[in-house]
Amino acid sequence: MPTAEDLFLPAKEPVQLIDGSGSAVDAEGFTRPADDRLLAAYAGLVAARRLNDQANALVRQGRLAVYPSSHGQEACQVAAAQALEPDDWMFPTYRDTAAAVARGVDPAEVLVLLKGDWHSGYDPRMKKVAPQATPLATQLLHAVGVAHAARLKDEPSVVLAMCGDGATSEGDFHEALNFAAVFQAPVVFFVQNNEYAISVPLARQSVAPSLAHKGIGYGVPGQRVDGNDVAALLAVLGRAVEVARAGGGPQLVEAHTYRMQAHTNADDAGRYRHDDEVAAWLDRDPLDRVETFLRASGALTDELATAYAEAAESMAAQVRAALNQDVVPDPGDLFEHVYAARTTQLAEQAALLSDELARQEEVR
């Protein structure tokens, strides 16, 4: 019989249900999702990959200021969205654009932040997706707050708090896990360990056996999962969400994956990692893996694959059309959405700017 302490220990090896060759494997305690769920996940992966490619192209065209690609991490993105119920909340990072889209947010609205027009281009309450966070780990505290509030109000919702390996080195990560554990907040901490915090490798961040082991010190159960196996991700995240929803308190899931492309378009990954390291992860591609499995089982046909690809291309075309529209800025927007009720000082500043703009128009 396992002891109470044993229940907090993550698996020695990341949970895997479909191996790198696309073959089914067994993992104790976890069941591979049915083919219909895997088909939905495959469709999500196709869309996420196309979104990454399209966003990178928009950066090169000057339509996006920056884009942190999740190429290679799409399984984490899709599974994060599909593991949640409609009333659950997602708190994404700057790299989780595809996760927000998989959750149902309009991709053009998600990309507004990276274009630089607004702080967030979508209403977080519509799909229960918080604004993407650029500072590391700050969103974890907000996620725990929402989860704690749900518990106080006796709501059945769960919060998925997403972060990368670099965020686990931040003080906010400690505070979020500690508070969540003490107050038994229904939150799942989902760490996408892609081996690098910009240019800092994991070995320079932590010497723990795994990042999932970090939950032990807080009394938070941890689990490791193959981050390029969408089947295992759905199973592990699904289990964590179920436990949190049932009152089991916070859960910690570490997904082992890899950032195939540079940190952002402003980064030169060649300065801190070798091409052969990147090449070694090509055979672990999450999209190819589940496609191989589904074709072997007969669940994925050429007709379905074509339909998913066409849907992804249609989405990309809509993104291009939306992002290629020039936005005429309104200087008056500087004073909107700062306070619920405009302060006297803000009103004076708005009036001053309005007067100056009117004078400019008279000169013209």
DACOR-V177656 format. One line per field, one symbol per residue. burial: + if it has 9 or more other C-alpha atoms within 8 Angstrom, else -. A space follows every 10 residues. Layout:
BEGIN
burial = ???
END
This chain:
BEGIN
burial = ------++++ ---+++++++ -++---+--+ --+----++- ++++++++++ ++-+++-++- --++++++++ ++++++++++ ++++---+++ ++++-+++++ +++-+-++++ ++++++---+ ++-+--++++ +++--+++++ +-++-+++-+ +-----++++ ++++++++++ -+++++++++ +--+++++++ +++++++--- ++--+----- ++++++-+-+ ++++++++++ ++++++++-+ +-+++--+++ ++++++++++ +++++---+- -------+-- +--+++++++ +++++---++ ----+--++- +++-++-+++ --+------- -+--+----- -+---++--+ --++------ ----
END
